[in-house]
């Protein structure tokens, strides 16, 4: 669901460490080695598929997916530190409130997350009100912004109106400040199961497009599923 150049792995076109159907295997990083690190190697019948880590355009979604997967452990650590209903019987659970963090990319292509933050727990006086959180972008300059991830405590992987508005408005601001109209940004939603443990990571994309271009329509279906064991480029 992105417009960025994909990695061609033979019969399967892959962007990042994602699958579009639950029965599909997650993409694996090819073991192809370039003879010269300064010379691009294109995939063909003789050399096999190109390693996505060789190209900055394909390394970014690969590393962003890995950062989203790594955020799960950081969210559980934050829940453990909060204790109480966030760590019943001493075991961290993610069903008491939403957790989130924003992502940036360094000059070397590695994707990092800022400090984990969270929203309020459910209001006992209004148990039917949905919980939510405000994404904090402290420590992520517009020139390095990649996107953000947060949890949904009901296991729902769909994008809410609030999610999509925050995502697209942030992307528009970043593009207006930096001119990064050639890049794609990512929103990750981590559905949490009834046992309080992360269930599935879904990814949504916006771009490439200009800051003044119309926002893409809000997705009505869940996005591709990200490998929970996704690893960054070495």
Phi, psi and omega in degrees: 000022176242163179256008184279160180299126181275169171266125182271111178250063179073247183274353184239127177266126188236134168238118181071196184253064191229158171226147183267343179229141184296340180275350181280149172285154174287148179299145174247146180287125178298157181261011179301133180246130178286138177293331180222117184297345180265000181241125180291139176246121180267146181290135172208182185296337183274326185257342182085190186289150180278136176295124180299338181285351180280341186239124182304327181293324180266339177290328182298306178296328177298313181287326177295319177298320179295322179293323178294319178296320180291334180297332181302314179296323178293323178294319180294323177295320178294320178296321178297320180292327178292323178068199180058228181292345177276347178217065181299135182057026177081002181252123183297137176226152185248024183261357184269338181194167177272142176242151180202168173200156177259161184237146173227165180239131177281170180298332180274004176094353178285144181254131183238159177247152177274188182298138178295137176227171187207166178260189180277153174289170179303146179276115181302331180282345179219069187296343181270354177287134179290145174276155178204175179215162176254123181292132180255125183255015179302132179090357179244099179290151180306328181291343182244354183304137178240325184156203179202166179227148172204164183265155167242119189286347180264008180080358183286123180264002180285154178278128176277167176302317181296317179303309187290322178296315178298316182297306185291323179292322176296316180298318179296319178297313181300316181294322180292330181274330189239348182071022185276058182284348182269002185248157177253140177247156190233138174245125179248131175243126182252107178285135182252130180284173183297337179278003178084002181258149180304137183257296184217143175255123178247147181236142177230149187232153176220113176126176356288147175192164179279160181297328182268358179289155177300146176296145174294153181296146178295128181297142177257344178248160177292149181279181176302151181269133181266140177300119180294345178254022182303138182242145180285167173296146180290000000 
